[in-house]
Amino acid sequence: MYGLPCDVCAPLKEQILVWLFLQVSSRGQVVAAGTQNASSFSLTPTVSWSPLACVSVYCILPDGEVAMDTAHIHINQHNYGSLSWSTDKAQPGEQVSLTVTGLEPRSQLGIVVIGAHDDAPQGRLDLKVEQECNIRMLTNARLYQNNKPGGPTHDGDVLTVDKYWSRWMDATESLLWFDTSVSDETWTSGNIKVPDGVASLRAFALVMSDTLSLKFTPVPQKLAVSKDFSLTLDVPSYLIRGEEIVLEVKIINHLEHDIEVIVLLAQSEAFEFVLADKGDVSVVNAQKLIMGSHVSASALFPIRPAGLGEMEICVDAVSAEASDSLVWRVLVKPEGVEQSFSETLFLEMEPTKYNSSRSLSFSYPPDVVAGSQRAHVAVVGYQRQLSYQRDDGSFSAFGASDASGSTWLTAFVLRCFLQAQRYMQVDQSVLTRALTWLLKHQGPQGEFREVGRLISTEMQGGLDGGSVGLTAYVLMALLEDDSYVETHPGNVSLAQRYLEDKVSSGAVVSNYSLSLVAYALALASSPVAGAALDELGRRADYRDGVMTWGSSAGLESHDWQTRSAQIEMASYVLLALYRRGSLVEGIELLKWLSKQRNHLGGYGTTQDTVVALQALAFYAAFSGATAIDLRLKISSPTSSFMSHFSINSSTYLTLERQEVTGVGDAVLNVPLKDSQLISHTGMVILDVGLLSGFSLSPGAAALTSLIRKVEILPEKVSLYLDSLNKSEVCIRLPLIRDYKVARVQDAVVHVYDFYEPTRKAKRTYNSDALQNMNLSYFCGETCDLCRPGLTLSVTSPLLSHSVSSAAYSFICICLGVTASYGVV
């Protein structure tokens, strides 16, 4: 601990008198240094040494050899005093308090109290820090390196701190927060009423002061909530309409004697009792349990959701000595495959008109799932990449796990960071390292080639047998910062001449590449930019007076959403026109681009959203959007819905949203298929919806050369696939049953190109056994285990009516461009 001296012993093999040179470093900085003429001495750690100090001692022997050794000292800065409850155990409703001692006056204290329904994971939660000592030597002496066992084994200046509280917070619920300034060495809270429905309370503290810096409790202080019996409910986070579930209410008797407990499930319009279908059952929502000392039992209630939305489940348990209750909410989703549609209006007022009316109508397919329609109306104004950076400064889709950085992705990130640094702090070393890596890969003619694997499908199709599109993309990044033009004029001018020659010779075949070139040359104030725009005008398909361009993804999309490549091309043309001062020529394209926005205000991908919003923002700034003063009234002729929006200089950057009853998104019970002529994709996302009551088996979906990243959510598993080509691939995903769900509805599998999400396919899957299974599978043909009105006597230490977890490995998803995308 800092403030307490520690002894350092550096004995030499031979008893010779030499000076010992010492250096103490922590967190990449030298925090202490000095010399000693004795082999044993003491050091007193300070706050700056935390959390781990690297003490290096070396000397120069008479023969010129340098002898050196290091030691790591863990500095415990967390124990600033104590945090304690007024008692170790309390009953629900009892008043308790918290006390913190050992504080420094004028400290800032923060405390969070969380309630746990069961015991959170135990174990040691020490702060783990690994850090190199950051010693550099320049010497002509004989220097030998000896790797000490047990020391840091990684390279570079890395500081790794394990998270403390996430392990506790995952299974808990925040109840109270304290944030206060303290003037004394001791602080005591007011009375805290112990809530019902939790097994324990845990408190964490953070303290910040001038001399002691930031400190916190590494483990929570626990207050056990003692009960005669405890009550928990085993239920998934969501169900699908049409499914049935056995609610399992678990009760534990904590007393030394037997008790009789009556369990009541409150009746609700949100669900139906399955046993109500049986004529011999009069009471469907109550069970009586006779439980022995320190045993557990379950009361089972088979129910069927009756509607959509949030279903509230209320359970009460009553005995002669005590009672307990809990409330749980489960989301009930509609069956089928969800589809959405969005239409955007471009609102403009003529100077002499003060009122304008526009109408929208939506129609639904005949097989729309009943009750699933919903709509939102929104008024939209114009308004973690570092984890993917590699040691050499480049960026790639999967960071250090990729074989090489990506030229395209590095240029994309560099450009985004350069644009963002006006509004947020960006580490300049990140920019410099990325720029250096890019320039190192410039060719002799000024071209830039993809060093890694190009994950953007459209850029793959836009290479034109060379590197035109990629060179234009990198040149745009270089021209984002004027200092780069001054510090690297040769690289910039070489890339510019390369693009000018390609345009002049007519070698740019791809419309996508040509749009990139047009904007890059417009940024460089090149006269050839006009020739590129003229050529784009000749190639355009005019629809309702608006220019659009085809790409490798095709011109038409099979749903309402415009292809990302078309959004990008239109945006780059708009930006090129803006840079050349041809604003009037871009007005119709501006209107078209505005109307392609989705309900969130963006577009299909990060890539097209970034460049489209940049184009729209330039035109909005030029048009004087701050002078806006509009009032909108939105109504529905089929209902009483009416909403008012106001857009003015203070709200035009704000998203305003209202839900409309009776119209909007539709959920369709049909799969979709897209057919496009491509040989292989870029990065592909595979979203596998999980069947209700199931979860992915631990250890499944391991990372491979195909599966580069896995994200697991309660309702789905997302696999990031490197690419798909003509070869079919099968991915096996074993599932485990966690909850007793019968008549399981179909789950949806969605696969799409990350950079062109309109290139997609959807399918549903299920199992005949699960789909046709009824609740008798879980509680017996006569439903004796869940029949209300029966008394269940439990005397063994543990009773469980649960069917053992069943593993299902029937989920075998076969993917391939041939199957999903119709490759030729």
C-alpha positions in Angstrom: 0.0 0.0 0.0 1.2 3.5 -0.7 2.6 5.5 2.2 4.2 2.4 3.8 7.9 1.7 3.1 8.9 -1.5 1.3 12.4 -3.1 1.4 14.3 -3.7 -1.8 17.3 -6.1 -1.8 19.7 -6.3 -4.7 22.5 -8.6 -3.7 25.5 -9.0 -6.1 27.2 -12.2 -6.7 30.5 -10.7 -5.7 31.1 -8.4 -2.8 32.1 -5.3 -4.8 31.2 -1.7 -4.2 29.1 -0.3 -7.1 26.5 2.3 -7.5 22.9 1.0 -8.0 20.7 3.0 -10.4 17.0 2.7 -9.9 13.9 3.7 -11.8 10.3 3.3 -10.9 7.7 3.5 -13.7 3.9 3.2 -13.7 1.3 3.6 -16.4 4.0 4.4 -19.0 5.6 7.2 -16.9 8.7 7.4 -14.8 7.5 8.2 -11.3 10.7 8.0 -9.3 14.5 7.6 -10.0 17.7 7.7 -8.0 20.9 6.0 -7.0 21.9 3.9 -4.0 25.3 2.7 -2.8 24.0 -0.2 -0.7 22.5 -3.5 -1.9 19.5 -3.1 0.5 17.4 0.0 0.8 13.7 1.0 1.3 11.3 2.8 -1.0 8.0 4.5 0.0 5.3 4.2 -2.7 3.2 7.2 -3.5 -0.2 7.5 -5.2 1.5 7.9 -8.6 2.8 4.4 -8.4 -0.6 2.8 -8.5 -1.9 0.4 -9.6 1.4 -1.4 -10.5 4.9 -0.1 -10.1 7.8 -1.5 -12.0 11.0 -1.1 -10.1 14.2 -1.5 -12.2 17.6 -1.6 -10.7 20.9 -1.8 -12.7 24.6 -1.3 -12.2 27.7 -1.3 -14.3 30.3 -3.9 -13.2 34.0 -3.2 -13.3 34.4 -5.3 -16.5 31.7 -3.2 -18.3 28.9 -5.7 -18.0 25.5 -4.2 -17.2 23.6 -6.2 -14.5 19.9 -5.4 -14.3 16.7 -6.8 -12.7 13.1 -5.7 -12.3 10.4 -6.3 -9.7 6.7 -5.5 -9.9 4.9 -4.1 -6.9 1.1 -4.0 -6.7 -0.1 -0.8 -5.1 -3.4 -1.3 -3.3 -5.1 2.0 -3.5 -8.6 0.7 -2.9 -8.6 0.3 0.8 -9.1 3.9 1.7 -11.1 3.0 4.8 -14.3 0.9 5.1 -17.8 0.7 3.8 -20.2 -1.1 6.0 -23.9 -1.8 6.6 -25.4 -1.1 10.0 -26.2 -4.8 10.2 -25.2 -8.0 8.4 -28.8 -9.3 8.0 -32.2 -7.6 7.8 -35.8 -8.4 7.1 -37.8 -6.7 4.3 -39.2 -3.4 5.5 -36.5 -3.0 8.1 -34.5 0.3 8.2 -30.7 0.1 7.7 -27.9 2.5 6.9 -24.5 2.7 5.3 -21.3 4.1 6.9 -18.0 5.1 5.2 -14.9 5.7 7.4 -11.4 6.8 6.7 -12.3 9.5 4.3 -10.3 12.6 3.6 -12.1 15.9 4.2 -13.4 17.6 1.0 -13.8 14.3 -0.7 -16.4 13.5 -3.3 -18.3 10.2 -2.4 -20.4 8.1 -4.7 -22.3 5.0 -3.6 -24.5 2.6 -5.6 -26.8 0.1 -3.9 -28.0 -2.8 -6.0 -30.5 -5.6 -5.2 -29.7 -9.2 -6.2 -32.4 -11.8 -6.6 -29.9 -14.5 -6.0 -26.2 -14.8 -5.2 -24.0 -13.1 -7.7 -20.8 -14.9 -8.6 -18.3 -15.1 -5.8 -14.5 -15.2 -6.1 -11.6 -13.0 -5.9 -11.8 -9.7 -7.8 -8.3 -8.4 -7.5 -7.3 -5.7 -9.9 -5.1 -7.3 -12.6 -2.7 -5.0 -14.3 0.1 -5.9 -16.7 2.4 -3.2 -17.9 5.9 -3.1 -19.3 8.5 -1.0 -17.5 9.1 1.2 -20.6 12.8 1.3 -20.2 14.9 2.3 -23.2 18.7 2.1 -23.2 21.3 3.6 -25.5 24.7 2.3 -24.5 27.9 0.7 -25.8 28.1 -1.5 -22.7 27.6 -5.3 -22.8 23.9 -5.6 -22.1 22.2 -9.0 -21.7 18.5 -9.5 -21.6 17.1 -12.1 -19.2 13.4 -12.9 -19.4 12.2 -13.5 -15.9 9.5 -16.1 -15.4 6.2 -14.8 -14.2 6.7 -11.3 -15.6 4.8 -9.6 -18.3 5.0 -11.6 -21.6 3.2 -9.3 -24.0 4.8 -6.7 -26.2 4.2 -3.0 -26.2 3.0 -0.5 -23.7 -0.3 -2.2 -22.7 -2.3 -1.5 -19.6 -5.0 -4.1 -19.0 -7.5 -3.6 -16.1 -10.1 -6.2 -15.6 -13.6 -4.9 -15.1 -14.8 -5.0 -11.5 -18.5 -4.5 -11.2 -19.9 -6.0 -14.5 -19.9 -9.4 -12.9 -22.1 -8.2 -10.1 -24.3 -5.8 -12.0 -25.4 -8.3 -14.7 -27.7 -10.2 -12.4 -28.8 -7.3 -10.3 -30.9 -4.2 -10.3 -29.8 -0.7 -9.3 -31.9 0.6 -6.4 -30.2 3.6 -4.9 -27.5 6.2 -5.8 -25.7 8.5 -3.4 -23.5 11.4 -4.7 -22.3 13.8 -2.0 -19.4 15.9 -0.8 -18.1 15.0 2.6 -16.3 17.3 5.0 -15.5 14.7 7.8 -13.6 11.5 7.9 -16.9 9.6 8.4 -20.1 9.6 6.4 -23.4 7.9 7.3 -26.4 7.7 5.1 -30.0 8.2 6.2 -32.4 5.3 6.7 -32.7 2.8 3.9 -35.7 0.6 3.8 -34.9 -2.9 2.8 -37.0 -3.8 -0.2 -39.0 -7.0 -0.7 -38.2 -9.4 -3.5 -34.4 -9.4 -3.3 -32.1 -11.9 -1.7 -29.4 -9.4 -0.8 -28.3 -5.7 -1.1 -24.8 -4.9 -2.2 -23.1 -1.5 -1.9 -20.2 -0.1 -3.9 -18.3 3.1 -3.1 -16.2 5.5 -5.1 -14.1 8.3 -3.5 -12.3 11.1 -5.2 -10.0 13.5 -3.4 -7.1 15.8 -4.2 -4.3 13.7 -2.6 -5.8 10.2 -2.8 -7.1 10.4 -6.4 -9.8 8.0 -7.4 -10.5 4.9 -5.3 -13.3 2.4 -5.1 -14.3 -0.8 -3.4 -13.2 -3.8 -5.4 -15.9 -6.0 -4.0 -19.4 -5.1 -2.8 -20.5 -4.9 0.8 -23.3 -7.4 1.2 -26.4 -7.1 3.3 -28.3 -10.4 3.5 -32.1 -10.1 3.3 -33.4 -12.9 5.5 -36.8 -14.3 4.7 -38.9 -17.2 5.9 -39.1 -18.2 2.2 -37.9 -16.7 -1.1 -39.7 -16.6 -4.4 -38.3 -16.6 -7.9 -39.9 -16.9 -11.4 -38.3 -18.8 -14.2 -39.5 -17.2 -17.5 -37.8 -16.0 -20.7 -37.6 -12.4 -21.8 -39.9 -12.9 -24.7 -42.5 -15.2 -26.3 -44.2 -15.4 -29.7 -48.0 -15.3 -29.9 -49.4 -18.8 -30.3 -46.8 -20.3 -27.9 -47.6 -21.8 -24.5 -45.3 -21.9 -21.5 -45.2 -23.5 -18.1 -44.5 -20.7 -15.6 -42.3 -22.2 -12.9 -42.5 -20.4 -9.6 -39.7 -21.5 -7.4 -39.9 -21.3 -3.6 -37.2 -22.0 -1.0 -38.1 -22.6 2.7 -35.3 -21.0 4.8 -36.9 -22.0 8.2 -36.0 -24.8 10.5 -39.6 -26.3 10.4 -42.1 -27.2 7.8 -44.4 -24.6 6.3 -47.5 -24.5 4.2 -47.4 -22.0 1.3 -50.2 -21.0 -1.1 -49.0 -19.7 -4.4 -51.3 -17.4 -6.4 -50.8 -16.3 -10.0 -52.9 -13.2 -10.6 -55.4 -13.5 -13.4 -54.9 -11.1 -16.3 -56.3 -10.3 -19.7 -52.8 -10.6 -21.1 -52.8 -14.4 -20.9 -55.0 -17.4 -20.6 -54.7 -20.5 -18.3 -54.4 -23.6 -20.4 -56.0 -25.7 -17.7 -59.1 -23.6 -18.0 -59.9 -25.7 -21.0 -60.3 -28.7 -18.7 -63.8 -29.0 -17.3 -62.7 -30.6 -14.0 -60.6 -27.7 -12.8 -62.4 -24.9 -11.0 -59.5 -22.9 -9.6 -56.7 -22.4 -12.1 -54.4 -19.9 -10.5 -53.5 -21.3 -7.1 -51.4 -24.1 -5.7 -50.7 -25.2 -2.1 -47.3 -26.5 -1.2 -46.2 -28.2 2.1 -42.5 -27.8 2.3 -40.0 -29.2 4.7 -37.1 -27.3 6.3 -34.6 -25.9 3.9 -36.1 -27.5 0.8 -37.2 -26.0 -2.5 -40.2 -26.7 -4.7 -41.9 -25.3 -7.8 -45.5 -24.4 -8.5 -46.3 -24.8 -12.2 -48.8 -22.7 -14.1 -49.3 -23.4 -17.8 -50.5 -20.3 -19.6 -51.0 -19.0 -23.1 -50.3 -15.3 -24.1 -53.5 -13.7 -25.3 -52.2 -10.6 -27.0 -49.2 -8.7 -28.2 -46.9 -6.4 -26.3 -45.8 -6.5 -22.7 -47.4 -9.2 -20.6 -47.3 -8.6 -16.8 -47.0 -11.6 -14.5 -47.8 -11.1 -10.8 -47.2 -13.9 -8.3 -48.0 -13.9 -4.6 -47.0 -16.5 -2.0 -48.5 -16.6 1.5 -47.8 -18.7 4.6 -48.9 -18.4 8.2 -45.6 -16.6 9.1 -44.9 -14.4 6.0 -45.6 -13.5 2.4 -43.7 -12.6 -0.7 -44.6 -11.3 -4.1 -42.9 -10.5 -7.4 -43.8 -8.9 -10.7 -42.3 -9.9 -14.0 -42.8 -8.6 -17.6 -42.5 -10.7 -20.7 -42.6 -9.3 -24.3 -45.0 -11.1 -26.6 -44.0 -10.7 -30.2 -46.1 -11.3 -33.3 -45.5 -14.4 -35.4 -44.1 -14.3 -38.9 -41.3 -12.4 -40.5 -41.0 -8.7 -39.7 -40.8 -6.3 -42.7 -40.7 -2.5 -42.6 -41.4 0.3 -45.0 -40.5 3.9 -44.8 -41.4 6.9 -46.9 -39.8 10.4 -46.4 -41.3 13.6 -47.6 -39.2 16.6 -48.7 -41.1 19.6 -47.4 -40.5 22.9 -49.1 -42.6 26.1 -49.0 -42.9 28.6 -51.8 -42.1 32.1 -50.7 -45.6 33.3 -51.2 -47.4 30.3 -49.7 -48.0 29.9 -46.0 -49.8 26.6 -46.0 -49.2 23.2 -47.7 -50.8 19.8 -47.4 -49.4 16.4 -48.3 -50.9 13.0 -47.9 -49.4 9.5 -47.5 -51.2 6.2 -47.9 -50.0 2.7 -47.0 -51.4 -0.6 -48.1 -50.7 -4.0 -46.7 -50.4 -7.4 -48.3 -53.3 -9.8 -47.8 -51.3 -12.1 -45.5 -50.2 -9.5 -43.0 -50.3 -10.8 -39.4 -53.2 -9.5 -37.5 -52.4 -6.9 -34.9 -48.8 -6.5 -36.0 -49.2 -3.2 -37.9 -47.6 -0.2 -36.3 -46.4 3.2 -37.6 -44.3 6.1 -36.5 -44.2 9.6 -37.9 -41.0 11.6 -37.4 -39.7 15.0 -38.2 -36.0 14.8 -38.8 -33.5 17.7 -39.0 -29.9 17.6 -40.3 -27.4 16.8 -37.7 -15.3 2.3 -31.4 -13.3 2.4 -34.3 -10.1 2.3 -32.3 -10.5 -1.3 -31.3 -10.0 -2.1 -35.0 -6.7 -0.4 -35.3 -3.7 -2.7 -35.7 -0.2 -2.2 -34.3 1.1 -0.8 -37.7 -1.5 2.0 -37.6 -3.9 0.5 -40.2 -7.5 -0.6 -39.7 -9.2 -3.8 -40.6 -12.6 -5.3 -40.2 -11.5 -7.6 -37.4 -8.5 -5.8 -36.0 -5.4 -7.8 -35.0 -7.0 -11.1 -36.0 -6.8 -10.1 -39.7 -3.7 -11.0 -41.7 -3.3 -7.4 -42.8 -4.8 -4.0 -42.6 -7.3 -2.7 -45.2 -6.4 0.3 -47.4 -10.1 1.1 -47.9 -11.1 0.8 -44.2 -8.0 2.8 -43.1 -8.9 5.6 -45.5 -12.5 5.5 -44.3 -11.6 5.7 -40.6 -9.0 8.4 -41.2 -11.5 10.5 -43.1 -14.2 10.1 -40.5 -11.8 11.0 -37.7 -10.6 14.1 -39.5 -14.2 15.3 -39.9 -15.0 14.5 -36.3 -12.0 16.2 -34.7 -13.7 19.6 -35.0 -16.4 18.4 -32.5 -14.5 15.9 -30.3 -11.0 15.1 -29.2 -9.2 12.7 -31.5 -5.8 11.2 -30.6 -3.4 12.7 -33.2 -1.1 9.7 -33.1 -4.0 7.6 -34.3 -4.3 9.8 -37.4 -0.6 10.0 -38.0 -0.1 6.3 -37.8 -3.0 5.6 -40.2 -1.7 8.3 -42.6 1.8 6.9 -42.5 0.6 3.4 -43.3 -1.5 4.6 -46.2 1.3 6.6 -47.8 3.7 3.7 -47.5 1.4 1.7 -49.8 1.1 4.3 -52.6 2.3 3.1 -56.0 4.8 4.8 -58.3 2.1 6.2 -60.5 0.2 7.6 -57.5 -2.3 4.7 -57.2 -3.4 3.0 -54.0 -4.0 -0.7 -54.1 -5.8 -2.8 -51.5 -3.2 -4.5 -49.2 -5.7 -6.5 -47.2 -9.0 -8.0 -48.2 -11.5 -5.6 -49.6 -14.7 -6.1 -47.6 -16.7 -3.5 -49.5 -18.5 -5.3 -52.3 -19.1 -2.2 -54.3 -15.5 -1.1 -54.1 -14.6 -4.6 -55.4 -16.7 -4.1 -58.4 -15.4 -0.6 -58.9 -11.7 -1.3 -59.3 -11.8 -1.1 -63.1 -8.9 -3.4 -63.5 -6.7 -1.1 -61.4 -7.1 1.1 -58.3 -9.1 4.0 -59.6 -11.9 3.9 -57.0 -9.5 3.2 -54.1 -7.1 5.9 -55.1 -10.0 8.4 -55.2 -11.1 7.3 -51.8 -7.7 7.7 -50.3 -7.2 11.1 -52.0 -10.5 12.3 -50.4 -9.1 11.4 -47.0 -5.9 13.2 -47.6 -7.7 16.3 -48.8 -9.9 16.4 -45.6 -7.0 18.1 -43.8 -5.2 21.1 -45.4 -2.1 20.3 -43.4 -1.7 17.0 -45.3 -1.6 18.9 -48.6 1.2 21.0 -47.2 3.2 18.2 -45.6 2.7 15.6 -48.3 2.3 17.6 -51.6 4.1 14.9 -53.6 1.7 12.1 -52.6 -1.4 14.3 -53.1 -0.4 15.6 -56.6 0.7 12.1 -57.7 -2.7 10.6 -56.8 -4.5 13.5 -58.4 -2.6 13.1 -61.7 -3.3 9.4 -61.7 -7.0 10.1 -61.5 -6.9 12.9 -64.1 -5.2 10.6 -66.6 -7.8 7.8 -66.0 -10.7 10.2 -66.6 -9.1 11.8 -69.7 -8.4 8.4 -71.2 -11.9 7.1 -70.5 -10.6 4.2 -68.4 -13.0 4.6 -65.6 -15.7 2.0 -66.4 -17.5 1.8 -63.1 -20.1 4.4 -62.2 -19.2 4.0 -58.6 -15.6 4.7 -59.2 -16.4 7.7 -61.4 -18.5 9.3 -58.7 -15.6 8.9 -56.2 -13.2 10.4 -58.8 -15.5 13.3 -59.5 -15.7 14.3 -55.8 -11.9 13.7 -55.2 -10.9 15.9 -58.1 -13.5 18.5 -57.1 -11.9 18.6 -53.6 -8.5 19.1 -55.3 -10.0 21.9 -57.5 -9.0 20.0 -60.6 -10.6 21.1 -63.9 -11.0 17.5 -64.9 -13.7 17.1 -62.2 -16.0 18.8 -64.7 -15.3 16.1 -67.3 -16.0 13.4 -64.7 -19.4 15.0 -63.9 -20.3 15.4 -67.5 -19.6 11.7 -68.1 -21.7 10.8 -65.1 -24.5 12.9 -66.6 -24.3 11.0 -69.9 -24.4 7.6 -68.0 -27.3 8.5 -65.7 -30.7 7.0 -65.8 -33.2 9.8 -65.5 -36.4 9.0 -63.4 -38.8 11.8 -62.8 -36.1 14.3 -63.8 -33.6 12.9 -61.3 -30.3 11.3 -62.1 -29.6 7.8 -60.8 -26.8 5.4 -61.6 -26.6 1.6 -61.8 -23.9 -0.4 -60.1 -22.8 -4.0 -59.6 -25.7 -4.4 -57.1 -28.1 -3.5 -59.9 -30.4 -0.4 -60.2 -33.6 -1.9 -58.9 -34.1 -3.0 -55.3 -36.6 -5.7 -54.5 -38.0 -3.7 -51.6 -38.6 -0.1 -50.7 -35.1 0.6 -49.6 -32.7 2.1 -52.2 -29.4 0.3 -52.7 -26.5 1.7 -50.6 -24.4 2.1 -53.7 -26.9 4.4 -55.3 -27.1 6.5 -52.1 -23.3 6.8 -52.1 -23.0 7.7 -55.8 -25.7 10.4 -55.6 -24.0 11.8 -52.5 -20.6 12.0 -54.1 -22.1 13.7 -57.1 -23.9 16.2 -54.9 -20.7 16.9 -53.0 -18.8 17.4 -56.3 -21.4 19.8 -57.5 -21.3 21.7 -54.2 -17.5 22.1 -54.3 -17.7 23.4 -57.9 -20.4 25.9 -57.0 -23.1 24.2 -59.1 -25.7 24.2 -56.4 -28.8 24.7 -58.6 -27.9 21.6 -60.7 -28.0 19.5 -57.5 -31.4 20.6 -56.1 -33.4 17.7 -57.6 -30.8 15.2 -56.6 -30.8 16.7 -53.1 -34.6 16.3 -52.8 -34.3 12.7 -54.0 -31.6 11.9 -51.5 -33.6 13.4 -48.7 -36.6 11.2 -49.5 -34.5 8.0 -49.3 -33.9 8.4 -45.6 -35.3 5.8 -43.3 -37.4 6.4 -40.2 -34.2 6.8 -38.1 -32.9 9.6 -40.3 -30.1 7.6 -41.9 -29.7 5.0 -44.7 -28.9 1.4 -45.0 -25.3 1.3 -43.8 -22.7 3.4 -41.9 -20.9 4.0 -45.2 -23.8 5.5 -47.2 -25.2 7.4 -44.1 -21.9 9.2 -43.5 -21.5 10.5 -47.0 -25.2 11.2 -47.6 -25.5 13.3 -44.3 -22.3 15.1 -45.3 -23.9 16.1 -48.6 -27.2 17.1 -47.0 -25.5 19.1 -44.3 -23.5 21.1 -46.8 -26.6 22.1 -48.7 -28.6 22.7 -45.4 -25.9 25.1 -44.2 -25.9 27.0 -47.5 -29.7 27.3 -47.5 -29.9 29.0 -44.2 -31.7 26.4 -42.2 -31.4 28.4 -39.0 -34.2 30.7 -40.4 -36.7 27.9 -40.4 -40.1 28.4 -38.7 -42.5 25.7 -39.6 -45.5 24.2 -37.8 -46.8 20.8 -39.0 -50.1 19.1 -38.2 -50.2 15.4 -38.9 -53.5 13.5 -38.9 -55.0 10.2 -40.0 -58.3 10.0 -41.8 -59.0 6.5 -40.5 -58.6 7.4 -36.8 -58.6 10.2 -34.4 -54.8 10.5 -34.4 -53.5 14.0 -34.6 -50.0 15.3 -33.8 -48.3 18.7 -34.0 -44.6 19.4 -34.7 -42.7 22.6 -34.7 -39.5 23.1 -36.6 -37.5 26.3 -35.9 -34.0 27.4 -35.3 -33.8 25.6 -32.0 -35.4 22.3 -33.0 -34.4 21.7 -36.6 -31.6 19.4 -35.4 -33.9 17.3 -33.3 -35.7 14.1 -34.2 -39.3 14.3 -33.2 -41.3 11.1 -33.2 -44.9 10.0 -32.6 -46.6 6.6 -33.0 -49.6 6.4 -35.3 -52.4 4.0 -34.5 -53.5 1.6 -37.2 -51.0 2.2 -40.0 -47.3 1.6 -40.5 -44.8 -1.3 -40.4 -46.2 -4.7 -41.4 -45.1 -8.1 -40.3 -45.4 -10.6 -43.1 -45.6 -14.4 -42.9 -43.6 -14.9 -46.1 -39.8 -15.4 -46.7 -37.9 -13.1 -49.1 -35.3 -13.9 -51.7 -33.0 -11.6 -53.6 -31.3 -12.6 -56.9 -28.2 -10.6 -57.9 -25.3 -11.3 -60.2 -22.2 -11.3 -58.0 -19.4 -13.8 -57.6 -18.8 -13.2 -53.9 -19.8 -10.9 -51.1 -18.0 -8.6 -48.7 -18.5 -9.1 -45.0 -21.8 -10.8 -44.3 -24.0 -10.7 -41.2 -25.9 -13.8 -40.3 -28.6 -13.1 -37.8 -30.1 -16.4 -36.4 -33.2 -15.9 -34.4 -33.4 -18.3 -31.5 -36.5 -20.4 -30.9 -38.4 -19.3 -27.8 -37.2 -20.9 -24.6 -33.8 -21.9 -26.2 -30.3 -20.5 -26.0 -27.1 -21.2 -27.8 -25.1 -24.0 -26.3 -21.9 -22.8 -24.5 -18.9 -23.1 -26.8 -20.9 -23.2 -30.0 -20.2 -20.9 -32.9 -16.4 -20.8 -32.3 -14.4 -18.4 -34.3 -13.0 -19.7 -37.6 -11.6 -18.3 -40.9 -15.3 -17.9 -41.9 -16.9 -16.8 -38.6 -14.8 -13.8 -37.5 -17.0 -12.5 -34.7 -20.0 -13.7 -32.7 -22.5 -11.6 -30.8 -25.1 -13.4 -28.5 -28.3 -11.7 -27.5 -31.4 -13.2 -25.7 -33.4 -13.3 -29.0 -30.7 -14.0 -31.6 -27.1 -14.9 -32.4 -25.3 -12.6 -34.9 -22.4 -14.2 -36.8 -20.0 -11.9 -38.7 -18.9 -13.9 -41.7 -15.7 -13.1 -43.6 -17.3 -13.5 -47.0 -19.6 -15.9 -49.0 -18.9 -17.2 -52.5 -20.2 -19.8 -54.9 -19.4 -22.6 -52.4 -22.1 -23.7 -50.0 -21.1 -23.6 -46.3 -23.0 -25.2 -43.4 -22.9 -23.7 -39.9 -24.1 -25.9 -37.1 -25.6 -24.2 -34.1 -26.6 -26.5 -31.2 -29.4 -25.1 -29.0 -30.3 -25.8 -25.4 -33.7 -25.7 -23.8 -33.9 -23.2 -20.9 -37.6 -22.8 -20.5 -40.7 -25.0 -20.9 -42.2 -23.5 -24.0 -44.7 -25.5 -26.1 -46.1 -25.0 -29.6 -42.9 -23.2 -30.5 -43.3 -20.7 -33.4 -40.9 -20.3 -36.3 -37.7 -18.3 -35.8 -36.1 -16.1 -38.5 -32.7 -16.4 -40.1 -31.6 -13.2 -41.9 -28.4 -13.0 -44.0 -27.2 -9.8 -45.7 -24.2 -8.0 -47.1 -22.9 -5.6 -44.5 -22.1 -2.9 -47.0 -25.1 -3.5 -49.3 -27.9 -4.6 -46.9 -30.5 -4.7 -49.8 -28.5 -7.8 -50.9 -30.2 -10.2 -48.5 -32.3 -13.3 -47.9 -34.6 -14.4 -45.1 -35.8 -17.8 -44.1 -37.7 -19.3 -41.1 -36.9 -22.6 -39.4 -38.5 -24.8 -36.8 -38.8 -28.4 -35.7 -42.0 -30.4 -36.2 -41.5 -31.9 -32.8 -41.3 -28.6 -31.1 -44.0 -27.0 -33.1 -46.6 -29.7 -32.4 -45.5 -30.3 -28.8 -48.1 -29.4 -26.1 -47.7 -28.7 -22.4 -48.4 -32.2 -21.5 -44.9 -33.0 -22.5 -43.7 -31.1 -19.4 -46.4 -31.8 -16.8 -47.7 -35.2 -17.8 -50.7 -36.3 -19.8 -53.0 -35.7 -16.9 -51.3 -32.4 -16.0 -50.9 -33.6 -12.4 -47.8 -31.6 -11.8 -49.4 -28.3 -12.6 -53.1 -29.0 -11.6 -54.3 -26.3 -9.2 -56.0 -27.1 -5.9 -53.7 -30.1 -5.2 -51.4 -30.1 -2.2 -47.8 -31.1 -3.0 -45.8 -32.4 0.0 -42.1 -31.8 -0.3 -39.7 -33.3 2.3 -36.5 -34.0 0.4 -33.7 -31.4 0.4 -34.4 -30.5 -3.3 -37.4 -31.0 -5.5 -37.4 -30.1 -9.1 -40.2 -30.7 -11.6 -38.1 -29.5 -14.4 -37.5 -31.6 -17.4 -33.8 -32.0 -17.9 -32.3 -29.5 -20.3 -32.6 -30.9 -23.8 -30.0 -30.1 -26.4 -31.1 -29.7 -29.9 -28.5 -29.6 -32.7 -31.0 -29.6 -35.6 -30.1 -26.0 -36.5 -27.8 -26.5 -39.5 -27.8 -23.4 -41.6 -26.5 -23.8 -45.2 -25.3 -20.6 -46.8 -23.7 -19.8 -50.0 -23.9 -17.2 -52.6 -25.4 -19.8 -55.0 -28.2 -20.4 -52.5 -28.8 -16.9 -51.2 -27.8 -14.5 -53.9 -28.2 -16.3 -57.2 -24.6 -16.1 -58.4 -23.8 -16.8 -62.0 
